[in-house]
Amino acid sequence: GRRPSSCDYNSIYKAIRASWEALGGSAPIFLWQLHHPNEKATPIAESLRAARKAQEEGLVTHIGVCNVDMEQLRRAASA
């Protein structure tokens, strides 16, 4: 899918929806992963709230993160 130019809520949600639609929109994306969170611009919790909304709507089955340290992971888990 398309990589969002920003990790804010709206950009993440729109990117997930666009990917889901590009894949036919009939089944959820098995794994959506936030590869490069930029917490200087957007808190990781905000990015993951958008992914959780997509998950609740059935667009995504699993959410992952990478390139984060333990403190970011703790914040992500509490989002």
Secondary structure, DSSP 8 states (H G I E B T S, - for coil): ----S--SHHHHHHHHHHHHHHTTSSS-EEEEEE----TTTS-HHHHHHHHHHHHHTTSEEEEEE-S--HHHHHHHHT-
